Amino acid sequence: MSEFWKRTLSGTVYVGVVVGSILLHPAFFGAVFAIISLLAVREFHLLMKSSLPSRVLAEIAAVLLFLTAWMPVGLSETCYGFLMIVCFAAYCLAVMSGLLAELWMKAEDPVRNWGNILQSQIMIALPIALMSVLMFFDKYLLLAVFVLIWVNDSGAYCVGSMTAKRAGGNHKMFPRVSPKKSWEGLLGGMALAVGASALLAYFGWFDWLEKFSSLNVYLTAALFAIVVAVFGTLGDLMESLLKRTIGVKDSGKFMPGHGGVLDRFDSILLAIPTALLLVIIVSQC
């Protein structure tokens, strides 16, 4: 099978799994993204060459953190309270165990392993867990984040490619990190994302706003798109800097033609927390 068809097939499966997990059932969403959180944290620790105890305990912690945040979405109100406390306590225990394990290990750089555990939880596991909080507001808000990231990426690629052909080329954002990303591409992707967000608002994807806020729905949709486009791009650049520092092209080989799990979900690492922050602020206006 050619590289093009590999990319197309795996990309189609990826989109189908993401959209299906969000729309079909909270249990499906929980199962899919608990696994994604585990795999993303695993890839990070393999890239960083962490010790085995650090990696395993970080993977367990990532799943526990996601399940803690997911319970209000997937379980009834009468039973998730106590389970959340137990699950979060288990999460804290897993993280502390990973840190304390270095007392018995004979690693040359135990502080590096500590840093890897904490970084994987803050940079990867926490943003993925916060997806459940965004879904608690409305599942279409979470789906909108992914749709706008995909639209922004497509728009940035098209505009960046076109402006690169003009005399003098385009203006690179961070050429040492990602040589192809340009300011023109960022603005083009952002403009397309704002237009797509207005269309989503027209079809009712931001109707949650009427329950919590007096702000204009189209204004909120535009702000939402700008936040997702900007911080989605920054999340992508952040992961590119990680890979360039380590000296690898892809974070893994999970998706044929697309690299690893981190390569596919790097844009949400900053987009989800900032989108959630925007929703909380708007809901108070």
C-alpha positions as CSV (number, residue, x, y, z in Angstrom):
1,M,0.0,0.0,0.0
2,S,1.3,3.5,-1.0
3,E,2.2,6.1,1.7
4,F,-0.7,8.2,0.5
5,W,-3.3,5.5,1.0
6,K,-1.8,4.6,4.4
7,R,-2.1,8.2,5.5
8,T,-5.6,8.5,4.2
9,L,-6.8,5.2,5.8
10,S,-5.3,5.8,9.2
11,G,-6.4,9.5,9.1
12,T,-10.0,8.4,8.4
13,V,-9.9,5.9,11.2
14,Y,-8.5,8.5,13.6
15,V,-11.2,11.0,12.8
16,G,-13.9,8.3,13.0
17,V,-12.7,7.1,16.4
18,V,-12.5,10.7,17.8
19,V,-15.9,11.8,16.5
20,G,-17.5,8.5,17.4
21,S,-16.1,8.4,20.9
22,I,-17.4,11.9,21.7
23,L,-20.9,11.5,20.1
24,L,-21.8,7.9,20.7
25,H,-21.6,7.2,24.4
26,P,-19.7,8.5,27.5
27,A,-18.4,4.9,28.2
28,F,-16.9,4.7,24.7
29,F,-15.4,8.1,25.1
30,G,-13.9,7.1,28.5
31,A,-12.4,3.9,27.2
32,V,-10.9,5.5,24.1
33,F,-9.3,8.5,25.7
34,A,-8.1,6.6,28.8
35,I,-6.1,4.4,26.4
36,I,-5.0,7.4,24.4
37,S,-3.7,9.1,27.6
38,L,-1.8,5.9,28.5
39,L,-0.3,5.6,25.1
40,A,0.7,9.3,24.9
41,V,2.4,9.2,28.3
42,R,4.1,5.9,27.3
43,E,5.5,7.5,24.1
44,F,6.8,10.5,26.1
45,H,8.7,8.3,28.6
46,L,10.1,6.1,25.8
47,L,11.3,9.2,24.0
48,M,12.9,10.5,27.3
49,K,14.3,7.0,28.1
50,S,12.8,7.0,31.6
51,S,13.3,4.1,33.9
52,L,10.8,1.3,33.7
53,P,9.2,2.0,37.1
54,S,8.8,5.7,36.2
55,R,7.2,4.9,32.9
56,V,4.8,2.2,34.2
57,L,3.7,4.3,37.2
58,A,3.2,7.4,35.0
59,E,1.0,5.4,32.7
60,I,-1.1,4.1,35.5
61,A,-1.3,7.6,36.9
62,A,-2.4,9.0,33.6
63,V,-5.3,6.6,33.3
64,L,-6.4,7.2,36.9
65,L,-6.4,11.0,36.4
66,F,-8.4,10.7,33.2
67,L,-11.0,8.4,35.0
68,T,-11.2,10.9,37.9
69,A,-12.2,13.7,35.5
70,W,-14.4,11.4,33.4
71,M,-16.7,10.1,36.2
72,P,-19.1,13.1,36.3
73,V,-19.6,12.6,32.6
74,G,-19.9,8.8,32.5
75,L,-21.5,7.9,35.9
76,S,-24.7,8.9,37.7
77,E,-24.5,11.7,40.2
78,T,-25.4,9.4,43.1
79,C,-22.4,7.1,42.7
80,Y,-19.4,9.0,41.3
81,G,-18.6,11.2,44.3
82,F,-16.9,8.6,46.4
83,L,-15.3,6.8,43.4
84,M,-13.8,10.1,42.3
85,I,-12.1,10.5,45.7
86,V,-10.8,6.9,45.6
87,C,-9.6,7.3,42.0
88,F,-7.8,10.6,42.7
89,A,-6.2,9.2,45.9
90,A,-4.9,6.2,43.8
91,Y,-3.6,8.7,41.2
92,C,-1.7,10.6,43.9
93,L,-0.3,7.4,45.2
94,A,0.9,6.3,41.8
95,V,2.7,9.6,41.2
96,M,4.3,9.6,44.7
97,S,5.3,5.9,44.2
98,G,7.0,6.9,40.9
99,L,8.9,9.6,42.6
100,L,9.9,7.5,45.7
101,A,10.9,4.5,43.5
102,E,14.0,6.4,42.6
103,L,15.2,5.9,46.2
104,W,15.7,2.2,45.5
105,M,16.7,2.5,41.8
106,K,20.3,3.1,40.8
107,A,19.6,5.5,38.0
108,E,22.5,7.8,37.0
109,D,20.1,10.8,37.0
110,P,17.1,10.2,39.3
111,V,16.1,13.9,39.1
112,R,15.6,13.5,35.4
113,N,13.2,10.6,36.0
114,W,11.3,12.8,38.6
115,G,11.1,15.5,36.0
116,N,9.8,13.1,33.3
117,I,7.0,11.9,35.6
118,L,5.8,15.3,36.5
119,Q,6.2,16.7,33.0
120,S,4.2,13.8,31.5
121,Q,1.4,14.4,34.0
122,I,1.2,18.2,33.6
123,M,1.9,18.4,29.8
124,I,0.0,15.3,28.6
125,A,-2.2,13.5,31.2
126,L,-3.8,16.7,32.6
127,P,-4.9,18.2,29.3
128,I,-6.4,14.9,28.1
129,A,-8.2,14.6,31.5
130,L,-9.6,18.1,31.1
131,M,-11.4,17.0,27.9
132,S,-14.0,15.4,30.2
133,V,-14.5,18.7,32.0
134,L,-15.2,20.4,28.7
135,M,-17.5,17.6,27.7
136,F,-19.4,18.1,31.0
137,F,-20.4,21.5,29.7
138,D,-21.4,20.1,26.3
139,K,-20.1,17.3,24.1
140,Y,-20.3,19.6,21.0
141,L,-17.9,22.0,22.7
142,L,-15.3,19.2,22.9
143,L,-16.0,18.1,19.3
144,A,-15.7,21.8,18.2
145,V,-12.1,21.9,19.6
146,F,-11.1,19.0,17.3
147,V,-13.0,20.3,14.3
148,L,-11.4,23.7,14.6
149,I,-8.0,22.2,15.1
150,W,-8.4,20.2,11.9
151,V,-9.8,23.3,10.0
152,N,-6.9,25.5,11.4
153,D,-4.3,22.9,10.3
154,S,-5.7,22.7,6.8
155,G,-6.0,26.4,6.4
156,A,-2.5,27.0,7.8
157,Y,-1.1,24.4,5.4
158,C,-2.8,25.8,2.3
159,V,-2.1,29.5,3.1
160,G,1.4,28.8,4.2
161,S,2.1,26.8,1.0
162,M,0.7,29.5,-1.2
163,T,2.6,32.4,0.5
164,A,5.8,30.4,0.4
165,K,5.8,30.5,-3.4
166,R,5.8,34.3,-3.6
167,A,8.9,36.3,-4.1
168,G,10.8,36.4,-0.8
169,G,8.7,33.6,0.6
170,N,6.7,33.9,3.9
171,H,7.6,34.8,7.4
172,K,8.6,31.8,9.5
173,M,7.3,31.6,13.1
174,F,10.0,29.4,14.7
175,P,12.2,28.1,11.9
176,R,14.6,26.2,14.3
177,V,11.6,24.3,15.7
178,S,9.3,23.9,12.7
179,P,10.7,25.3,9.4
180,K,7.4,25.1,7.5
181,K,5.1,27.0,10.0
182,S,4.6,30.7,9.1
183,W,2.8,33.7,10.5
184,E,0.8,33.9,7.2
185,G,-0.2,30.2,7.7
186,L,-1.3,31.0,11.3
187,L,-3.4,33.9,10.3
188,G,-4.9,32.0,7.4
189,G,-5.8,29.0,9.5
190,M,-7.2,31.2,12.2
191,A,-9.4,33.0,9.7
192,L,-10.7,29.7,8.4
193,A,-11.3,28.5,11.9
194,V,-13.3,31.6,12.8
195,G,-15.5,31.1,9.7
196,A,-16.0,27.4,10.6
197,S,-16.8,28.3,14.2
198,A,-19.5,30.7,13.0
199,L,-21.0,27.9,11.0
200,L,-20.9,25.6,14.0
201,A,-22.7,28.3,16.0
202,Y,-25.4,28.6,13.4
203,F,-26.0,24.9,13.7
204,G,-26.3,25.1,17.5
205,W,-23.0,23.8,18.7
206,F,-22.7,26.8,21.1
207,D,-26.2,26.7,22.4
208,W,-24.9,26.0,25.9
209,L,-24.1,29.7,26.0
210,E,-27.7,30.7,26.3
211,K,-27.9,28.8,29.6
212,F,-24.9,30.5,31.2
213,S,-24.1,33.8,29.6
214,S,-25.5,36.9,28.0
215,L,-22.7,37.2,25.5
216,N,-23.4,37.0,21.7
217,V,-23.1,33.5,20.6
218,Y,-21.1,34.4,17.4
219,L,-18.7,36.5,19.3
220,T,-18.1,33.6,21.7
221,A,-17.7,31.2,18.8
222,A,-15.1,33.5,17.2
223,L,-13.1,33.8,20.5
224,F,-13.3,30.1,20.9
225,A,-11.9,29.6,17.4
226,I,-9.0,32.0,17.9
227,V,-8.0,30.4,21.2
228,V,-8.1,26.9,19.7
229,A,-6.2,28.0,16.6
230,V,-3.5,29.9,18.5
231,F,-2.9,27.5,21.3
232,G,-3.4,24.4,19.1
233,T,-0.5,25.7,17.0
234,L,1.6,26.4,20.0
235,G,0.9,22.9,21.3
236,D,2.1,21.5,18.0
237,L,5.3,23.6,18.2
238,M,5.9,22.5,21.7
239,E,5.9,18.9,20.7
240,S,8.1,19.7,17.7
241,L,10.6,21.3,20.0
242,L,10.6,18.2,22.1
243,K,11.2,15.9,19.1
244,R,13.9,18.2,17.7
245,T,15.7,18.4,21.0
246,I,15.7,14.6,21.2
247,G,16.5,14.2,17.5
248,V,13.5,12.1,16.3
249,K,11.1,12.7,13.4
250,D,8.0,11.1,15.0
251,S,7.0,10.4,18.6
252,G,6.1,6.8,17.7
253,K,4.7,4.5,15.0
254,F,1.2,4.1,16.3
255,M,-0.6,5.5,13.2
256,P,0.8,4.5,9.8
257,G,1.9,7.6,7.9
258,H,1.1,9.9,10.8
259,G,3.6,9.0,13.5
260,G,2.7,8.4,17.1
261,V,-0.2,9.3,19.4
262,L,1.5,12.4,20.6
263,D,2.0,13.5,17.0
264,R,-1.8,13.3,16.5
265,F,-2.9,14.9,19.8
266,D,-0.2,17.5,20.3
267,S,-2.5,20.4,19.4
268,I,-4.9,19.6,22.2
269,L,-2.2,19.9,24.9
270,L,-2.6,23.6,25.2
271,A,-5.9,24.1,23.2
272,I,-8.0,22.1,25.7
273,P,-7.0,23.9,28.9
274,T,-7.3,27.3,27.3
275,A,-10.6,26.6,25.6
276,L,-11.9,25.3,29.0
277,L,-10.6,28.5,30.7
278,L,-12.5,30.6,28.1
279,V,-15.7,28.6,28.6
280,I,-15.5,29.1,32.4
281,I,-14.8,32.9,32.0
282,V,-17.7,33.3,29.4
283,S,-20.1,31.3,31.6
284,Q,-19.6,34.0,34.3
285,C,-20.4,36.9,32.0
